[in-house]
Amino acid sequence: MFPWGDAGLDEYAKARVDAPEKVALMKEVVYTFLDQEVQNTRIYESRRVTQPYTDAEWQRIDALGHKVDKAL
């Protein structure tokens, strides 16, 4: 059985084209396989918030926060 129903391949192809007389009809089903690979590479990994900061780093972050608050 064909995936498009009980109709034969010729009937299916004729129904799918505007001018079937200009198209050479297929006589067998063609299967195509696609292989895909995706790879991501991180160029630079900056420090995450989940990593512990030193006391000096926290002081700089806090000072920057106060500076932003004043500007707003």
C-alpha positions in Angstrom: 0.0 0.0 0.0 1.3 3.5 -0.9 1.5 6.2 1.8 -1.0 8.3 -0.2 -3.7 5.7 -0.2 -4.9 3.0 -2.6 -4.2 5.0 -5.8 -1.3 3.9 -7.9 1.9 5.9 -8.4 0.8 7.2 -11.8 -2.5 8.4 -10.6 -0.8 10.2 -7.6 1.8 11.8 -9.9 -0.9 13.0 -12.3 -2.9 14.5 -9.5 0.2 16.4 -8.2 1.2 18.2 -11.4 -0.5 20.8 -13.5 0.6 19.4 -16.9 1.2 15.6 -16.5 2.0 15.2 -20.2 5.1 17.3 -19.7 6.4 15.3 -16.8 8.1 12.0 -16.9 6.3 9.9 -14.3 8.2 7.9 -11.7 7.7 4.2 -11.7 9.2 3.4 -8.3 9.4 5.0 -4.9 12.6 6.8 -4.2 13.8 7.1 -0.6 16.2 9.8 0.6 18.1 9.7 3.9 19.4 12.8 5.6 22.2 12.8 8.1 22.8 15.9 10.1 25.3 16.8 12.7 25.4 19.9 14.9 28.3 20.9 17.0 28.6 23.9 19.3 32.0 25.1 20.6 32.2 27.7 23.3 35.0 30.2 22.5 35.2 31.8 25.9 33.3 30.8 29.0 32.9 33.8 31.3 32.4 33.4 35.0 28.9 32.3 36.0 26.9 33.7 38.9 26.8 30.2 40.4 30.5 30.2 40.9 31.8 31.7 44.1 33.2 35.3 44.1 35.9 36.5 46.3 35.2 39.3 48.9 37.1 41.8 46.7 34.9 40.9 43.6 31.7 41.2 45.7 32.8 44.7 46.8 33.4 45.8 43.2 30.0 44.3 42.2 28.3 46.1 45.1 30.0 49.4 44.3 28.9 49.2 40.7 25.3 48.5 41.8 25.4 51.6 44.0 26.8 53.6 41.0 23.9 52.4 38.8 21.3 53.2 41.5 22.7 56.8 41.7 22.5 57.2 37.9 18.9 56.1 37.8 
